[in-house]
Amino acid sequence: MDPFNTMLSKRLESIKKEGLYRRTLPFAHRESAYISFQGKKYLNLSSNDYLGLASNKKLLLDFYKQLEKTNCLEKFSPGAGASRLMTGNSKLYQDLEDQLASLYKRERCLIFNSGYHINIGILPSLASKKDLIVADKLCHASLIDGMRLSRADVLRYRHNDYDHLEEILRKKRTAYEQVFIVTESIFSMDGDTADLRKIVALKKEYAGTLLVDEAHAVGVTGEKGLGLSEEHKVVSDIDLFVGTFGKAYGSQGGFTVCSVPVAEYLINTSRSLIFTTGLPPVTLHWLSFVLKQIKSMHDARKKVRVLAQKLRDSLREEGLQTDGSTHIIPVLIGDSQKTFNLAQALQKRGYWVTAVRPPTVPAGTARLRLSISAAMQWQELADLPGHIVDCLGENI
Ligand SMILES: Cc1ncc(COP(=O)(O)O)c(C=O)c1O
């Protein structure tokens, strides 16, 4: 092997020794809440398809049936052919953005290629050298990358600690032109929630601009599935609302609902919007198709809530340590290798559970991350806490 590859192999060995080695695996067909891998079927507790839309066969058939009925091949095209600012934009984009802006009762919506694209595109575009970004300590990697790419100063407040947030704002606000407050609404690895009303009050008091990443809440939370901000009745107070289509929408893409100047400024300056090929028409068409249904999927949202609550209660009854209050349920283990071994042992028992390890979560807090989908039934989940305890008892 040449020196470069030898060096990489050595680094990979030390990643393996720390129990942090990652792989991409070829999963086969999805059917309801199940996946198959190497011919074996598993209950999928690692998916973000919270409403079970991506795996809903009837929905997929209804969607593709349109191909027979109408002459709409163009809407099923797999490629945009160019960036949105060249010729990759289409009426499908405009229709979807109009629908979302009106649903959120905001002036504009702007769609990016993914939640990751939007989070690395928004802050570098809007926050300058003279500005400060104050972000929750547990914000997602994509938000952290966006902060790193921006030229603003960045400070982090302790997770969900609003006294700490206020202390930073009180001490630092006057030294900067703009201050951006950044949080997730449902935290992706902890399943707990931000107190959006408190944050909105602080952003008003300190004349800040508020970015809320609702990636794990859109579709699942709020009466119409708008997100936690709908539940907390603060949608109109969020300056930069970030949603993704990669999770409950069962597809791909990200969006912000915002003011006209923000949207136009992003179109002019946001590099992850400008310098990339637009989303495929078939994706946009699917998103318009499911958006119409998501608004009224009250039963599915309720089912997800009930299943999550039952599973959390049952994990606690078994003496396992969990946290949060949503459809993302962490089971805290601590040691990375032990968490990895536990996930593997559960996989042998038919549950596809992933170990979440540093750097995704802070050192010493490796965990299983269980995510609930409306495609699941309680009978499929009921035995899981007992299996976790058994596997831990096997001294893995
Ligand atoms: C909080 C949060 N924001 C953004 C993203 C990125 O979204 P996407 O998967 O659409 O790129 C994720 C993905 O896991 C996330 O958890």
The ligand as an ORCA input file, in Angstrom:
! r2SCAN-3c Opt
* xyz 0 1
  C     -31.489     18.356     13.739
  C     -31.128     18.008     12.344
  N     -31.042     18.993     11.432
  C     -30.724     18.729     10.152
  C     -30.473     17.448      9.735
  C     -30.103     17.192      8.311
  O     -31.248     16.890      7.610
  P     -31.173     16.063      6.248
  O     -31.143     14.635      6.631
  O     -32.398     16.484      5.518
  O     -29.923     16.493      5.563
  C     -30.550     16.397     10.634
  C     -30.295     15.013     10.161
  O     -30.219     14.057     10.846
  C     -30.892     16.674     11.970
  O     -30.980     15.691     12.872
*
